Every structure is written in structure tokens, then in C-alpha cells.
Amino acid sequence: MPTKADAASAQIQRKTAVVDEITERLGDADAAVLTEYRGLTVTAIAELRAALRPAATDYKIYKNTLARRAAEAAGLTELIDSLSGPVAIAFVRKDGGDAVTAAKALRDFAKTNPNLVVKGGVLGPRVLTTADIEALADVPPRDQLLARLAGGFQAPLTKAAGLFQAFTRNFAYGLKAYIDQRPEEELTQGAAEAPAPAEGESEGAEAPSAEESRPSTAAEAAPDGGESDQQARTADTTETPEQETEG
């Protein structure tokens, strides 16, 4: 028959197991939120657990004395003062848990169930106050953050693509304008570099003067083999005196 000592030993073992469980959960959880559930009905607690399920969060009720021992064993002595009254801890699991979604679920549930009081918690190695958890609940969900992040990366790429398109378009326009202007510049340059015509050549060669076109002597003007009129007159004048002397 079990004795009182055996019963006490069994009770101590159960309490030790609970302390170990809380300590292990605090160490393995991505985050943990301490709440006081005084005044909540069993139905309300079931609804709260259902609301926390999408965030991969387990809502567990413990005696505050055991929770204090577990917090001390986990090295989270800052939580001891918050572990008073009926205590329930929301453990956000690392495998798929979302601390932001869990904080939102607790805040929204407390709006319609004022008996739920958020008292603090931990996020990784950091101890959170009630105000920290409220701020965590205001953070956009992970999907929205990822969408914003993707949009932030896409915006500079879109802007860069637009600038590149504008650069290539303007370059093409500039190149076309340069090609169109090039023949005109070459034509203008060729006309400027062409040698000026010699004096008198632009209007055609001048006609020879009358003196240049007239033979310089009568002999030059006579036909080949004949005598000019001047030569004939000279011959007549020379021969006339000889005829008068002979008579």
C-alpha cells in the first residue's frame, strides 16, 4: 500500500516534470507570451487556442509557482515578476510559428475578452514588455512584408530598366540626327575647300584684241608664194626711173 512518502515523492516528480517541460518549451520556442486568464471560461480558452493554432502556437496553463521555477532554470529571471496569478503561456513553435500572428491573435481576442491580460514575454533571447508585444502585433504579416520586400527590390530594377530604355532611345535619336546632318556638313566643307578659278577663267577666256588678231607684217598676211600689195608698189616705183633714163 502506497505511503504518504511515496505520494509526496510522486507529486514532487510530477511537479519536476512540469518544471522541466516549461523550461524546455521556453528554450525551444521562437517566442513566448505570458498571459493571465482569470475569469475566462473553458469555452473562451478553447476559442483562444483555436485562434492561435494558425500561428503554430500552443496555449498552456501552469501554476505560477512552477512557472517561476522554470523561468529561473531557463535563465529568464526577468519574467519572474510577471508570473503571478493564474498564468498561461503561449509558446510559438520554431517549426512554422509566427510571433507576429500570435501577438495579433492575442490582441484581437483581448479586445472582445477583457479578462485576458497580456503581461510580457520573450522573443528569442530578448525579454518583451506589454508595450513590445503591442508593437509586435502592429507589424504587418509575413506575407505582406515579403510582398513589400519584393516590391522594394523590383522598383529599382523597373526604374533602371526605364532609364536604360530612355538612354537607348535618346541615343538612337541622337545617332540618327548626326547621320542626317553629316552629308550637309560634308557638302559645305567640300565647297569651302574647292580651289577658286583663275582670273578670267570664270567668265571664259577673253577674245584676242584686234592687234593680236591682225598679222604683224604684210608679209605675214600674204598668201604663201605671193607678194603683198606693198611689195608690188615698191617694185613699180623702183623700175620707173630706169625706163626714163634709157629714152
PAFILUM-866074 format. One record per atom (N, C-alpha, C): residue in three letters; x, y, z. Coordinates in pm, whole numbers, padded with zeros to 5 digits, always signed. Layout:
<sites>
ALAXYZ...
</sites>
This chain:
<sites>
MET+00085-00119+00000MET+00000+00000+00000MET+00089+00124+00000PRO+00064+00220-00096PRO+00150+00338-00105PRO+00141+00420+00024THR+00254+00472+00065THR+00261+00555+00183THR+00252+00702+00146LYS+00242+00788+00250LYS+00240+00931+00225LYS+00372+00978+00163ALA+00477+00913+00202ALA+00607+00949+00146ALA+00611+00919-00002ASP+00554+00806-00039ASP+00551+00771-00181ASP+00465+00871-00259ALA+00352+00911-00200ALA+00264+01008-00267ALA+00334+01142-00281ALA+00404+01183-00179ALA+00476+01309-00185ALA+00585+01303-00290SER+00652+01188-00293SER+00758+01173-00392SER+00701+01176-00533ALA+00587+01113-00553ALA+00523+01113-00686ALA+00480+01254-00724GLN+00427+01328-00624GLN+00386+01465-00652GLN+00506+01552-00688ILE+00615+01532-00619ILE+00736+01608-00650ILE+00784+01576-00790GLN+00775+01450-00826GLN+00819+01409-00960GLN+00731+01475-01068ARG+00600+01480-01040ARG+00510+01543-01137ARG+00542+01692-01151LYS+00564+01758-01038LYS+00597+01900-01042LYS+00730+01922-01114THR+00826+01832-01085THR+00956+01844-01151THR+00942+01825-01301ALA+00856+01733-01341ALA+00834+01710-01484ALA+00771+01832-01549VAL+00677+01897-01477VAL+00614+02017-01532VAL+00716+02128-01546VAL+00800+02145-01443VAL+00904+02248-01450VAL+00997+02222-01567ASP+01034+02096-01584ASP+01122+02061-01697ASP+01055+02089-01831GLU+00925+02059-01836GLU+00851+02084-01961GLU+00849+02233-01993ILE+00819+02316-01893ILE+00814+02461-01917ILE+00951+02512-01957THR+01053+02464-01886THR+01190+02508-01916THR+01227+02471-02059GLU+01193+02350-02099GLU+01226+02305-02236GLU+01149+02385-02341ARG+01024+02412-02314ARG+00944+02489-02408ARG+00995+02632-02421LEU+01034+02690-02310LEU+01088+02826-02316LEU+01218+02831-02398GLY+01298+02726-02385GLY+01423+02722-02461GLY+01404+02692-02607ASP+01302+02612-02641ASP+01282+02569-02780ASP+01190+02663-02859ALA+01112+02743-02790ALA+01014+02828-02859ALA+01083+02945-02928ASP+01023+02984-03039ASP+01069+03105-03109ASP+01031+03229-03029ALA+00918+03222-02962ALA+00871+03330-02875ALA+00773+03271-02774ALA+00753+03345-02666ALA+00657+03304-02563ALA+00592+03428-02505VAL+00460+03422-02488VAL+00385+03536-02436VAL+00313+03491-02307LEU+00337+03567-02201LEU+00274+03538-02072LEU+00139+03607-02064THR+00036+03534-02020THR-00097+03592-02006THR-00157+03551-01872GLU-00253+03632-01829GLU-00334+03597-01714GLU-00476+03572-01764TYR-00529+03456-01732TYR-00658+03414-01788TYR-00769+03417-01686ARG-00750+03485-01577ARG-00852+03488-01472ARG-00986+03536-01528GLY-01088+03459-01504GLY-01223+03495-01547GLY-01262+03437-01682LEU-01170+03379-01755LEU-01204+03319-01885LEU-01271+03183-01864THR-01372+03158-01941THR-01440+03029-01935THR-01363+02925-02014VAL-01400+02801-01994VAL-01335+02693-02069VAL-01361+02710-02219THR-01480+02755-02254THR-01513+02776-02395THR-01427+02887-02453ALA-01410+02994-02377ALA-01330+03106-02426ALA-01184+03063-02446ILE-01133+02983-02353ILE-00995+02936-02367ILE-00982+02846-02490ALA-01082+02764-02517ALA-01080+02679-02636ALA-01079+02765-02762GLU-01158+02873-02761GLU-01161+02963-02877GLU-01025+03032-02895LEU-00962+03068-02784LEU-00831+03132-02793LEU-00728+03036-02851ARG-00730+02912-02807ARG-00638+02813-02862ARG-00661+02793-03011ALA-00786+02795-03054ALA-00817+02781-03197ALA-00766+02902-03275ALA-00774+03021-03215ALA-00725+03142-03282ALA-00573+03141-03294LEU-00504+03077-03200LEU-00357+03073-03202LEU-00302+02958-03288ARG-00388+02865-03324ARG-00341+02749-03400ARG-00280+02786-03535PRO-00336+02881-03614PRO-00271+02917-03742PRO-00130+02973-03725ALA-00100+03024-03608ALA+00035+03078-03583ALA+00128+02971-03526ALA+00084+02845-03526ALA+00163+02735-03470ALA+00205+02767-03326THR+00105+02804-03247THR+00127+02847-03109THR+00044+02760-03015ASP+00109+02710-02911ASP+00043+02627-02809ASP+00015+02712-02686TYR-00110+02705-02638TYR-00150+02784-02521TYR-00163+02689-02403LYS-00074+02702-02305LYS-00065+02610-02191LYS-00086+02685-02059ILE-00162+02619-01968ILE-00189+02676-01837ILE-00102+02606-01732TYR-00034+02685-01650TYR+00053+02630-01547TYR+00030+02705-01415LYS+00068+02642-01308LYS+00072+02709-01179LYS+00189+02807-01179ASN+00165+02923-01125ASN+00268+03027-01132ASN+00394+02988-01054THR+00380+02909-00948THR+00499+02868-00872THR+00591+02782-00958LEU+00531+02694-01036LEU+00612+02608-01123LEU+00669+02689-01239ALA+00592+02782-01286ALA+00641+02865-01396ALA+00758+02950-01351ARG+00755+02998-01227ARG+00867+03077-01177ARG+00993+02992-01171ARG+00980+02871-01122ARG+01096+02782-01113ARG+01151+02753-01252ALA+01063+02737-01348ALA+01107+02708-01484ALA+01177+02830-01545ALA+01124+02949-01521ALA+01185+03071-01574ALA+01325+03090-01515GLU+01338+03060-01387GLU+01469+03071-01324GLU+01565+02969-01382ALA+01516+02847-01404ALA+01602+02743-01460ALA+01642+02776-01604ALA+01558+02848-01677ALA+01588+02883-01816ALA+01673+03009-01825GLY+01702+03072-01711GLY+01782+03194-01712GLY+01703+03316-01747LEU+01569+03309-01737LEU+01483+03423-01770LEU+01426+03480-01640THR+01512+03526-01555THR+01468+03578-01425THR+01385+03705-01440GLU+01397+03775-01554GLU+01318+03897-01574GLU+01168+03867-01579LEU+01132+03742-01607LEU+00992+03706-01619LEU+00928+03669-01486ILE+01006+03652-01384ILE+00953+03602-01257ILE+00847+03695-01201ASP+00870+03827-01207ASP+00772+03922-01151ASP+00640+03918-01225SER+00641+03879-01352SER+00517+03875-01430SER+00440+03745-01408LEU+00503+03649-01343LEU+00439+03519-01323LEU+00367+03516-01189SER+00257+03590-01186SER+00173+03594-01066SER+00028+03577-01107GLY-00050+03511-01020GLY-00188+03484-01052GLY-00199+03365-01147PRO-00320+03342-01201PRO-00338+03232-01297PRO-00261+03261-01425VAL-00165+03176-01454VAL-00074+03202-01564VAL-00096+03102-01677ALA-00099+03155-01799ALA-00100+03072-01920ALA+00004+03130-02016ILE+00077+03040-02079ILE+00186+03084-02167ILE+00156+03037-02309ALA+00167+03131-02404ALA+00152+03100-02546ALA+00291+03076-02604PHE+00321+02950-02639PHE+00452+02914-02694PHE+00445+02913-02847VAL+00522+02996-02911VAL+00529+03000-03057VAL+00639+02905-03101ARG+00600+02799-03171ARG+00698+02698-03210ARG+00791+02749-03319LYS+00912+02698-03319LYS+01008+02738-03422LYS+00973+02679-03557ASP+00910+02562-03558ASP+00876+02497-03685ASP+00744+02551-03738GLY+00753+02663-03807GLY+00634+02720-03870GLY+00560+02821-03787GLY+00609+02854-03667GLY+00541+02951-03584GLY+00566+03094-03630ASP+00472+03181-03598ASP+00483+03322-03637ASP+00447+03407-03516ALA+00548+03473-03458ALA+00526+03553-03338ALA+00434+03671-03366VAL+00443+03729-03484VAL+00358+03844-03518VAL+00211+03801-03523THR+00183+03689-03590THR+00046+03641-03598THR-00008+03603-03461ALA+00077+03545-03377ALA+00034+03509-03241ALA+00002+03633-03161ALA+00087+03736-03170ALA+00061+03861-03097ALA-00069+03926-03144LYS-00095+03922-03274LYS-00220+03977-03327LYS-00341+03900-03274ALA-00330+03767-03272ALA-00441+03686-03224ALA-00471+03714-03077LEU-00368+03729-02995LEU-00388+03760-02853LEU-00449+03899-02836ARG-00401+03996-02912ARG-00455+04131-02900ARG-00601+04136-02942ASP-00631+04073-03056ASP-00769+04077-03106ASP-00863+04002-03011PHE-00816+03893-02954PHE-00902+03818-02860PHE-00926+03900-02733ALA-00825+03972-02686ALA-00839+04053-02565ALA-00937+04167-02586LYS-00955+04213-02710LYS-01049+04321-02735LYS-01193+04280-02703THR-01224+04155-02730THR-01360+04105-02702THR-01367+04027-02572ASN-01251+03998-02513ASN-01245+03926-02385ASN-01147+03998-02293PRO-01194+04100-02225PRO-01104+04180-02141PRO-01038+04103-02027ASN-01088+03984-01994ASN-01027+03906-01886ASN-00891+03850-01927LEU-00864+03849-02054LEU-00731+03805-02098LEU-00635+03923-02086VAL-00529+03907-02009VAL-00433+04014-01986VAL-00295+03967-02034VAL-00237+04041-02126VAL-00101+04012-02174VAL-00004+04079-02079LYS+00094+04001-02029LYS+00181+04052-01923LYS+00327+04064-01965GLY+00361+04017-02081GLY+00500+04023-02125GLY+00537+03896-02198GLY+00666+03877-02220GLY+00709+03757-02288GLY+00854+03764-02330VAL+00891+03674-02421VAL+01027+03669-02474VAL+01019+03645-02625LEU+01114+03701-02695LEU+01129+03677-02839LEU+01276+03643-02862GLY+01302+03514-02877GLY+01441+03471-02882GLY+01504+03497-02745PRO+01620+03559-02743PRO+01683+03590-02614PRO+01634+03719-02550ARG+01548+03794-02621ARG+01506+03925-02572ARG+01377+03914-02491VAL+01375+03981-02377VAL+01256+03988-02293VAL+01168+04102-02343LEU+01037+04073-02358LEU+00942+04170-02410LEU+00850+04221-02300THR+00821+04350-02308THR+00720+04410-02220THR+00585+04403-02290THR+00482+04447-02218THR+00348+04451-02278THR+00346+04545-02399ALA+00415+04658-02387ALA+00420+04753-02499ALA+00492+04691-02619ASP+00596+04612-02595ASP+00667+04545-02705ASP+00575+04449-02779ILE+00492+04378-02704ILE+00402+04282-02768ILE+00295+04356-02848GLU+00249+04470-02797GLU+00153+04551-02872GLU+00217+04600-03004ALA+00342+04643-02996ALA+00412+04687-03118ALA+00432+04570-03213LEU+00460+04452-03159LEU+00477+04333-03243LEU+00347+04300-03316ALA+00235+04323-03248ALA+00106+04294-03311ALA+00074+04391-03424ASP+00137+04508-03423ASP+00113+04607-03529ASP+00199+04584-03653VAL+00293+04493-03642VAL+00377+04462-03758VAL+00293+04390-03863PRO+00306+04428-03992PRO+00231+04357-04097PRO+00266+04208-04099PRO+00175+04125-04143PRO+00204+03982-04152PRO+00321+03952-04244ARG+00371+03832-04229ARG+00490+03793-04305ARG+00467+03802-04456ASP+00349+03760-04502ASP+00320+03764-04646ASP+00327+03907-04699GLN+00271+04000-04621GLN+00275+04140-04666GLN+00417+04195-04664LEU+00495+04157-04563LEU+00633+04203-04557LEU+00713+04150-04675LEU+00692+04023-04708LEU+00763+03965-04823LEU+00720+04034-04952ALA+00590+04065-04963ALA+00543+04134-05083ALA+00605+04273-05093ARG+00612+04344-04979ARG+00674+04477-04979ARG+00823+04467-05012LEU+00887+04365-04956LEU+01029+04348-04983LEU+01053+04320-05131ALA+00969+04232-05187ALA+00982+04204-05330ALA+00956+04328-05413GLY+00854+04407-05373GLY+00826+04531-05444GLY+00940+04630-05432GLY+01005+04633-05314GLY+01119+04722-05297GLY+01236+04686-05386PHE+01257+04553-05406PHE+01362+04510-05497PHE+01324+04536-05642GLN+01195+04521-05671GLN+01151+04535-05810GLN+01151+04679-05857ALA+01120+04771-05764ALA+01110+04912-05803ALA+01240+04966-05862PRO+01357+04946-05796PRO+01481+04995-05857PRO+01511+04929-05991LEU+01477+04799-06004LEU+01502+04731-06132LEU+01413+04789-06242THR+01286+04816-06207THR+01197+04877-06305THR+01245+05015-06345LYS+01289+05092-06245LYS+01339+05226-06273LYS+01464+05220-06359ALA+01553+05124-06325ALA+01676+05110-06404ALA+01644+05069-06547ALA+01545+04979-06564ALA+01506+04938-06699ALA+01450+05056-06777GLY+01368+05139-06710GLY+01315+05257-06777GLY+01423+05355-06817LEU+01521+05375-06728LEU+01631+05465-06762LEU+01713+05410-06878PHE+01734+05279-06879PHE+01811+05218-06987PHE+01738+05232-07120GLN+01605+05209-07116GLN+01528+05225-07240GLN+01532+05369-07288ALA+01520+05463-07195ALA+01526+05605-07234ALA+01663+05639-07291PHE+01769+05582-07233PHE+01904+05609-07283PHE+01922+05556-07424THR+01878+05431-07446THR+01894+05374-07580THR+01808+05449-07682ARG+01687+05491-07639ARG+01600+05564-07732ARG+01662+05699-07767ASN+01710+05771-07667ASN+01773+05902-07693ASN+01901+05887-07774PHE+01974+05780-07748PHE+02097+05758-07824PHE+02065+05732-07970ALA+01958+05654-07994ALA+01919+05626-08132ALA+01877+05754-08204TYR+01799+05837-08134TYR+01758+05964-08194TYR+01879+06053-08224GLY+01972+06058-08129GLY+02091+06141-08149GLY+02176+06090-08264LEU+02190+05957-08273LEU+02269+05900-08381LEU+02204+05927-08516LYS+02073+05915-08523LYS+02003+05942-08649LYS+02021+06088-08690ALA+02008+06179-08593ALA+02025+06321-08623ALA+02166+06350-08672TYR+02264+06282-08613TYR+02403+06302-08656TYR+02423+06250-08798ILE+02362+06135-08830ILE+02376+06079-08965ILE+02310+06170-09067ASP+02192+06224-09031ASP+02123+06313-09123ASP+02200+06443-09145GLN+02269+06490-09046GLN+02342+06617-09056GLN+02477+06599-09124ARG+02530+06479-09124ARG+02665+06454-09177ARG+02679+06490-09325PRO+02586+06448-09416PRO+02603+06486-09558PRO+02604+06636-09580GLU+02520+06709-09507GLU+02518+06854-09523GLU+02650+06916-09483GLU+02709+06866-09374GLU+02838+06919-09331GLU+02947+06888-09433GLU+02945+06764-09489GLU+03046+06728-09588GLU+03032+06814-09713LEU+02905+06840-09756LEU+02884+06922-09875LEU+02935+07064-09852THR+02904+07118-09735THR+02950+07254-09703THR+03100+07261-09694GLN+03160+07160-09636GLN+03306+07158-09622GLN+03373+07143-09758GLY+03315+07061-09849GLY+03373+07041-09982GLY+03369+07169-10064ALA+03261+07244-10051ALA+03251+07370-10126ALA+03351+07472-10074ALA+03378+07470-09944ALA+03472+07566-09887ALA+03616+07532-09926GLU+03647+07403-09943GLU+03785+07363-09973GLU+03815+07363-10122ALA+03716+07373-10214ALA+03741+07370-10359ALA+03821+07494-10400PRO+03929+07483-10494PRO+04012+07598-10535PRO+03931+07696-10620ALA+03957+07826-10598ALA+03888+07929-10675ALA+03939+07932-10818PRO+03857+07955-10918PRO+03903+07957-11058PRO+03997+08076-11081ALA+04092+08057-11180ALA+04188+08165-11213ALA+04114+08284-11270GLU+04177+08401-11255GLU+04114+08525-11301GLU+04092+08520-11452GLY+03975+08546-11493GLY+03943+08544-11636GLY+03886+08412-11679GLU+03903+08301-11596GLU+03853+08172-11636GLU+03705+08155-11600SER+03663+08230-11499SER+03525+08213-11457SER+03429+08263-11564GLU+03464+08366-11639GLU+03378+08419-11743GLU+03418+08370-11880GLY+03517+08279-11884GLY+03567+08232-12014GLY+03687+08313-12058ALA+03771+08259-12142ALA+03892+08328-12188ALA+03852+08450-12269GLU+03929+08560-12252GLU+03900+08682-12326GLU+03936+08665-12474ALA+03859+08725-12558ALA+03887+08718-12702ALA+04014+08798-12732PRO+04094+08753-12824PRO+04217+08826-12857PRO+04183+08965-12910SER+04268+09062-12883SER+04246+09201-12929SER+04266+09211-13080ALA+04226+09324-13129ALA+04235+09343-13275ALA+04379+09339-13319GLU+04469+09398-13241GLU+04609+09400-13280GLU+04669+09262-13281GLU+04623+09177-13176GLU+04679+09041-13169GLU+04626+08957-13283SER+04501+08983-13324SER+04444+08900-13432SER+04496+08943-13570ARG+04544+09072-13587ARG+04593+09120-13716ARG+04737+09080-13734PRO+04779+09033-13856PRO+04920+08995-13877PRO+05011+09112-13848SER+05126+09084-13793SER+05220+09191-13756SER+05283+09257-13880THR+05297+09189-13990THR+05355+09247-14113THR+05269+09209-14232ALA+05289+09281-14338ALA+05214+09249-14460ALA+05254+09117-14517ALA+05380+09080-14496ALA+05429+08952-14549ALA+05361+08838-14479GLU+05335+08861-14353GLU+05271+08752-14278GLU+05128+08737-14325ALA+05066+08849-14368ALA+04927+08841-14412ALA+04914+08788-14554ALA+05023+08793-14638ALA+05015+08750-14777ALA+05003+08601-14783PRO+04935+08558-14890PRO+04927+08413-14907PRO+05062+08357-14944ASP+05081+08230-14918ASP+05210+08166-14947ASP+05239+08175-15098GLY+05367+08212-15130GLY+05410+08221-15270GLY+05371+08349-15340GLY+05305+08446-15286GLY+05262+08570-15350GLY+05328+08688-15284GLU+05306+08805-15345GLU+05361+08926-15291GLU+05250+09011-15237SER+05287+09084-15143SER+05187+09173-15086SER+05172+09296-15173ASP+05070+09373-15154ASP+05049+09496-15230ASP+05159+09596-15206GLN+05213+09601-15095GLN+05321+09694-15063GLN+05445+09660-15142GLN+05475+09528-15149GLN+05592+09487-15226GLN+05575+09523-15375ALA+05452+09504-15428ALA+05430+09536-15569ALA+05446+09684-15595ARG+05396+09771-15510ARG+05409+09914-15528ARG+05555+09955-15520THR+05629+09895-15433THR+05772+09929-15420THR+05847+09894-15548ALA+05811+09778-15607ALA+05878+09737-15730ALA+05846+09832-15845ASP+05724+09875-15856ASP+05688+09967-15963ASP+05763+10098-15950THR+05775+10148-15833THR+05843+10277-15813THR+05990+10268-15846THR+06049+10159-15823THR+06192+10142-15846THR+06221+10132-15996GLU+06136+10065-16068GLU+06163+10041-16211GLU+06133+10164-16296THR+06049+10254-16258THR+06010+10369-16342THR+06127+10461-16375PRO+06214+10502-16293PRO+06327+10591-16330PRO+06419+10529-16429GLU+06440+10395-16422GLU+06533+10333-16516GLU+06478+10345-16659GLN+06352+10334-16675GLN+06296+10345-16811GLN+06310+10487-16863GLU+06297+10589-16785GLU+06310+10727-16832GLU+06456+10756-16868THR+06550+10701-16804THR+06693+10728-16831THR+06729+10668-16966GLU+06682+10552-17001GLU+06720+10490-17129GLU+06662+10568-17247GLY+06557+10638-17241GLY+06498+10711-17351GLY+06566+10840-17378
</sites>
